[in-house]
Amino acid sequence: MVWLWSAVAVIILAAIVTLITSTRPQWTLIQTETGIRVDLIDRLYAYLKAEGIRTKVTGEGTLRQLHVHTKDEARARQLTQTFNAKL
């Protein structure tokens, strides 16, 4: 009987983990910078956030990557081109 309850608990836990991972938003890499140019990622991040784009920055030290939600990718790429043209 203990094995039955353990199996049920494992199945329920696996179902919860599957639901959580399948509903997570998908992120697309937009830009990567290294060295002294990492501040550009922070400025671009602030610019895209101000325009309503869902973004996140990953990386540490001299490597930064800017990711956007897949639903915002097309608009984010256009805004990134506009931002880079202003530099």
C-alpha positions as CSV (number, residue, x, y, z in Angstrom):
1,M,0.0,0.0,0.0
2,V,2.9,2.3,0.7
3,W,4.3,1.7,-2.8
4,L,0.9,2.7,-4.2
5,W,0.8,6.0,-2.4
6,S,4.5,6.7,-3.3
7,A,3.7,6.1,-6.9
8,V,0.7,8.4,-6.8
9,A,2.8,11.1,-5.2
10,V,5.6,10.8,-7.8
11,I,3.1,11.0,-10.6
12,I,1.4,14.1,-9.1
13,L,4.8,15.7,-8.6
14,A,5.9,15.0,-12.2
15,A,2.6,16.5,-13.5
16,I,3.2,19.7,-11.5
17,V,6.8,20.0,-12.7
18,T,5.6,19.4,-16.3
19,L,2.9,22.1,-16.0
20,I,5.3,24.6,-14.6
21,T,8.0,24.1,-17.2
22,S,5.6,24.1,-20.1
23,T,3.9,27.3,-19.1
24,R,7.2,29.2,-18.7
25,P,7.6,32.0,-21.2
26,Q,10.1,31.3,-23.9
27,W,13.0,33.7,-24.4
28,T,15.0,34.6,-27.5
29,L,18.5,36.0,-27.5
30,I,18.6,39.4,-29.2
31,Q,22.1,40.7,-28.5
32,T,25.4,39.7,-26.7
33,E,28.1,42.1,-25.7
34,T,31.5,41.6,-24.0
35,G,34.2,43.7,-22.5
36,I,33.7,47.4,-22.4
37,R,30.5,47.2,-24.4
38,V,28.4,45.5,-21.7
39,D,26.9,48.9,-20.8
40,L,25.2,48.9,-24.2
41,I,23.1,45.9,-23.1
42,D,22.0,47.7,-19.9
43,R,21.0,50.8,-21.9
44,L,19.2,48.7,-24.6
45,Y,17.5,46.8,-21.8
46,A,16.2,50.0,-20.3
47,Y,15.1,51.3,-23.7
48,L,13.2,48.1,-24.5
49,K,11.5,48.1,-21.1
50,A,10.4,51.6,-21.6
51,E,8.8,50.6,-24.9
52,G,6.9,47.8,-23.1
53,I,9.0,44.8,-24.3
54,R,9.5,41.9,-21.9
55,T,13.2,41.6,-21.5
56,K,15.8,40.0,-19.2
57,V,19.6,40.2,-19.0
58,T,21.8,37.2,-18.3
59,G,25.6,36.8,-17.9
60,E,28.2,38.1,-15.5
61,G,31.3,40.1,-15.5
62,T,32.4,41.0,-19.1
63,L,29.6,39.0,-20.8
64,R,26.0,40.1,-21.0
65,Q,23.1,38.7,-23.1
66,L,19.8,40.4,-23.7
67,H,16.8,38.1,-24.1
68,V,13.2,39.1,-25.1
69,H,10.0,37.1,-24.9
70,T,9.3,35.3,-28.2
71,K,6.0,37.1,-28.6
72,D,7.9,40.5,-28.6
73,E,10.8,39.4,-30.8
74,A,9.8,41.1,-34.0
75,R,9.1,44.5,-32.3
76,A,12.2,44.2,-30.2
77,R,14.4,43.6,-33.2
78,Q,12.9,46.8,-34.9
79,L,13.5,48.8,-31.7
80,T,17.0,47.4,-31.4
81,Q,17.8,48.7,-34.9
82,T,16.4,52.1,-34.0
83,F,18.4,52.2,-30.8
84,N,21.7,51.2,-32.6
85,A,21.0,53.8,-35.3
86,K,20.9,56.5,-32.6
87,L,24.3,55.6,-31.2
